[in-house]
Amino acid sequence: MRVIGIIAEYNPLHLGHEYLIKEAKRIVGDPRAVVMSVMSGSFTQRGLPSIAPKHIRARQALLTGNDVVIELPFTFACAPSERFAFGAVELLYRTGVVTDLAFGVDCQEPELLYELASLTPDDDEIKLKLSEGKSYPAARAAGLIKAYKGDLPEAIVADTLRQPNSILALDYIRACRDLNTGFKIHMIPRQEGMSATAARKALDEADKNSVSEVASALENLMPEKSLSVMLSSLTKKEFSLYDYDLYMRECSLEVRRCRDLNSVAYMTDGLDGYLRNKADKGFDELATKHFTMPRIHRALASLITGQTGEYTKREKHVQYIRVLGFSSEGRYCLKIMSKCARLPIISNPSDALELYSDHPRLKEQFELDLLSCDVYARLTGMENGYEWQVPPVKVK
């Protein structure tokens, strides 16, 4: 059985995701191949709350070609590229059933990514760029360019690394290598205009309190079934689209309340002092050359969920497989997975409770997920503790 792993946030699930799923199945050449997505939960890699709750996005995914959806724990989902990629790849690997990994790329030279993934960035170049005030992602890219000794012009290498998904692609490849997964990797060129960024921009320009405006903004950017699930949930008031400004004001208050800001994950390199100074004046225009908005957002998300820097340094591995949903085809895959998975499988939060006493690391990681869900519920008008009331999504 071929099982294609896809790492995604579906934030929101757009036409590019639908294309990736179909193209991955075509390339694999097995019409019965199972598609398993590992998806972020309440918070995304860029550090912000997701547009829709995870059970809504899981249903969207299952109606758009996925067969199984599992959740990437908060500590890896809301993290820098290397940690995000390693956690997601490890999770797919620990299922014991995934055979292929497919992801989208923007660059014109996808084979170059394999070569760059094998390089160690030039450390002196990274230090130099950081001293010049560059962000770590920019400094890391410069370090890779310096380390590259191939035949392609530096301009092509630099352009490849500037593309949105290239750094993630490098980290996926590295994680597959480091974990010795044996995955067959499929890098699929993304289609122009099909991106989550375009969908989020259209949504930001609409009145989020008007379902009809949300529908108009997204109708040409999302698959029909995916959009209908989201609109139906908004109409029924199962959740509301969160207010970014209100969220940032709440984060500002938390910064002012916190006595030990330096202990929070990602609050290093002076970010704690920078945010504390900004909190007294308001959180407008936070980004600098050194502190990118994703970095700031991840630090703030860690603050409001209680994730410490000590924890992210200590915990390097996923501790469980959380099943968010499955199709009829996916049910068979889960039966096989139950026999060969290398991690405990959790279908409902109560499953985790039964494992707590014997798995303290699982308990600590899962409780972070529960905290992130409670924060998310408050932001989106959902009932506190909704995580306990939503079973895995099932579609025929």
N, C-alpha and C positions, 0 to 999 in steps of 0.2 A: 504494500500500500504506500503510495506516495503522499506525503503530507507536506504542504508548502507553508512555511512559516512567514508571516508578515508582521512587521513591527510598525504600529500606527497609533495615532491619537484620535483619529476621526473627529477632528475638532475644527469644523464639522466634517462629516463624511461627504466628500465632494466627487465630482465626475472623474477627477484624476485617480482617486482611490478605486473607483469602479473599473477604470481602464487597467490599473495595475493588477487587480485580481484576475480579470479576464486574460490579460496578456501573460501572466504567470502560468495560468492553466494551459494556455496555448503552447508556450515554450516547453513546459514539462512534457506535453504530448500525451497526457493521461486524462481523458475526460472524467474519470472517476476520482481524480486526485482530490484530497481533502485540503481545505484552506483553513489554517489556524492562525488567528491574529492575537498577538499580545498587545494589549491596549492600556494606556494610562488610565488611572482612575479619576479622582476628583480634581487633581492638579496636573498640569502639563509640564513638558520639559523646559519650556520657556518661563516657568514659574508662576503662571497665572491659573486661576480656576478654569475648568473646562466650560465650554459653552453650554453643554447639556449634561445631565447626570449620566453616570456610566451605564446604567441599565438601559437608558434610552439609546445611547450610542451602540451598545451591544446589539439591541434589536435592529437598529439601522444596518449594522454590519452583517447580521445574519440574513437580512432581506436583500443584501447587495452582493451575495456570492460567498460569504464566509460560512464555515460549518461549525467552528468552535471559536469562542472568544474567551481569552484568559486575561487576568489583570496583572499589570506590572505594579508591584508595591510602590507606595508613595516615595520611599527613600531613594528609589531608582528612577521613578517616573519624573520626579521634580528634581533633576540633577544635571550637572554638566554632561556634555556629550559622551565622554569616556565612560562615566558611571552609568548613564542611561543605556548606552549601547551594550555594555557588558552585562548589565542586569537583564536586559531583554533577550539577548542571545543565550545567556545561561538558562533563563527560564524555558525557552523553546527547547534547548538541548536536554534539560532535566525531565522533560515530558517523556523522553525515550521513544518518541514516535516520529518526530520531525525529520524529514530527509532533505528538504530544500529550503533555501532562504531567498526571498525576492524583495527587492526594494528599489525605489525610484532614484534616478540620478539626473542632474541637470547638465553635466559637463559633456563636451564633445569628444573627450578622450577617456571613456570609462576604464579602458585597460590600464591607463596611467595610475588609476587608483590602487590597483594591486601593487604596483611598484612603490608608490608612496607609502602604502600601508606597511611595507617591509622595512622602511627607514626609521632610524631614531633621529628625531629633530635635533638640530645643532643647539646644544644647551647654551653656549655663549651668545648665540644670536637671540635666543629667547630672552636671556637676561638683559641684553642690550635693548631690545624692543620694549621690555617691561620698564626699564629705567627711563625710556623716552615717553612713558605714559601710555603705551599701547595696552589694549586689553589682552588677557591671556590667549583667547582664541586667535587674535591677530598675530601675537608673538609666536604662538605655536606654528601657525601657517608659515611665518617667515623662517622659522627654524627648519621646517621641512624643505622649503625652497633652497635654503643654504646647503642642506644635506643631499639634495638631489644631484646626481652626477650623470644622468642619462643624456640622450641625444636631443630631446625636445627643447626648444627655446624656453628660457626662463619665463617669458611672457605667457606661454601656454600653461605652464605649471601654475603660475600665479593666478591665471584666470580660472583654472580648474578648482583651485582651493577657495576662490571667492564665491563659487556657486553655493546656493543655500544648503544643499544636502550633501556636499562633498565631504565635509569633516565627519558627519555622521556615518557616511558610507565607509570612510577609512576606519572608523572605530568599530563598525560591524565586522569588517574584514579581519581586523586585528583580534576581536573577541572570538571569532570563529577559529582563528589560528591558535590563540592562547588556550582555548578550551578543547582544541582538537575535536571539533564537532563532527567533521566529515560532511558537513552540509554542502550540497551543490548550490553555488551562489549564482543568482540571476540578477544582473543590474539592468533595469528597464528604463530607457529614456523617458522622462516626463513630457507630457504634452503641454504646449504653450497655453497659458490662460487657465489651466486646471490646477489650482493650488488652494490650500487652506488660507493663505494670506489674502488672496483675492476675495474669498468668501467672507472672511472676518472683516475685511475692509468694507464690503458691501453691507454687512450687518451693522457695523458701527455707524454707518451713515443713515440707517433707518431708525424709525421710532420703535424701540424694542418692546414697548408696551402695546403695540398694535400688531396683532397676528397677521393681518392682511399686508402690512408694510414689510414684515419679516418675510412673508411668502413672496412678495414682489422682488425683494432684494436678492433672494437666493434661488429663485425658480430656474434660472439658467446656469446655475453653478453646482447644484446638487442633483443626484439621481432622484427621480420622482418618488420612489418608495422611501428613500432616506428622508427627504424633505417632509413627506406626509406624516411620518412617525413623529417628527419634531413638532410640526404644526398642530397635530392632534393633541400632543401632550401639553403644549402651550394653551390651546383652547380649553382643555379640561382643567387648566391651572394646576397640573401636577408639579410644575416648577415654573420659575420665572427667570428670564435672562438677567444675570447679575449686573449691578451697577459698578463699573470700574472705579469711578471717583469715590463712591461710598466705601468700596473695599480699601482703597488707598488711604482714606481718612482713618479707617479702623486700624490699618497697619501703622499709621503715624502715631496713633494713641498707644499702640503696643510698644513701639520703640521708646516712647517717653516713659512708659511704665516699667520697662525692663531694666533691672539694676545691673545685670551681668550680660550685656549685649554681646560681648566678645565670645561668650561660650556658645552662641547660636551658630549653626552650620552656615558656612559661606560668608560669615561676617569678618573675614580676615583682611589683611592688607590695608587696614584703616577704614574699611567700609562701615564698621560700627560707629566710629566717631563722625564720619561723614553723614550718616543717616540721622544720628542724634542731633547734629547741628541743623540739618534740614527739617527735622520734625517740628522744630519750634516755629518755622516760617511757612510750613506747608510743603507738600511733596510734589511741587511742580518742577518740570524739567530736571529730572534726577540724573539722567545719563551723562557720563563724561567719557573721555577717551579711554580712561582706565577702567571705569565701572560701567559695563553695558547694562541695559535694562533687564535682559534675562538673568544676569547675575544678581542684580538688585532684587528682582521679583522672587528668585529662588531663596535668597536670604530671608526675605519677608515672609514667605510661605513657611520656611523652617521656624521662624519666630512664632507665628501664630499657631503652629502645630506642636511646638515644643521639641523640635529636632535639634540636637546639639551637634557641634562639630566633632566632639569626642565619639559620638555614635557613628557618624559617616566615615570616620577614619577606622573605626574598629570593625564595622560590619561591611564586608565586601561581597556578600553572596545573598541571593534570594533564598528564602526559607520555606516557601510553600508555593503551590499552584492554585490560584483562586479561579474557579470556573464562573464566568459571568453569563454564559449562554451557549446554546448549541442547537443545531438543526437535526433532522432525523438521520442524516448521513453522519453528522458529528457525534451522535449518540454512540454509534459503533466504534468510532475512533476513541471515545472516552473509555469504553469498556476495555479496549486494548491498553490504553494509557494507564488504567488502574492497575494493570499487572506489571508494567515495566517502567513506570515513572520513578525517578530518583528523589522525589520530594513528596511530602504529604499533599494530598489533594483536598481542597476546601471548596465545597459547593455552597454552604451557608455559614454565617458567622458562628453558629453553634458548633460546627465541626472544629473550628479553631479553639473554642473553649475546652473541648475534650482533649486537645493536644497540649494545652498550656503547661501543665505540670511536668511533662516529660520533655518539652521543647522550649526552654526559656528564651532562646533567640527568636523562635517563631512568635512567641507571645509579644516580645518587644517590637518586632517589625509589624505585626498585625495591629497592635494597639495604635501605632502611628497612622495606619490606614483608617482606623475607626475615628481618630481625632480629625484627620483631614476631611472625612465625610461629614462630621458634625459641623466643622467650619463651613463646608460647602452648603450644607442644608440651611444654615443661617443666612447665607448670602443669596440663596435662590428661593427662599420662602417655602422650603420643604420641612417636613416634620423632623425634629431632632431624633436621631436614632433610626432614620428611615432604612439604614443599611440592614437592620435586623428584620425588616418587613418585606424585603424584595428578594424573592427566590431567583435562581438562574432563569434567564429568558429561554423559552423553547419555541421554535418555529418549525413548521412542517416543510 
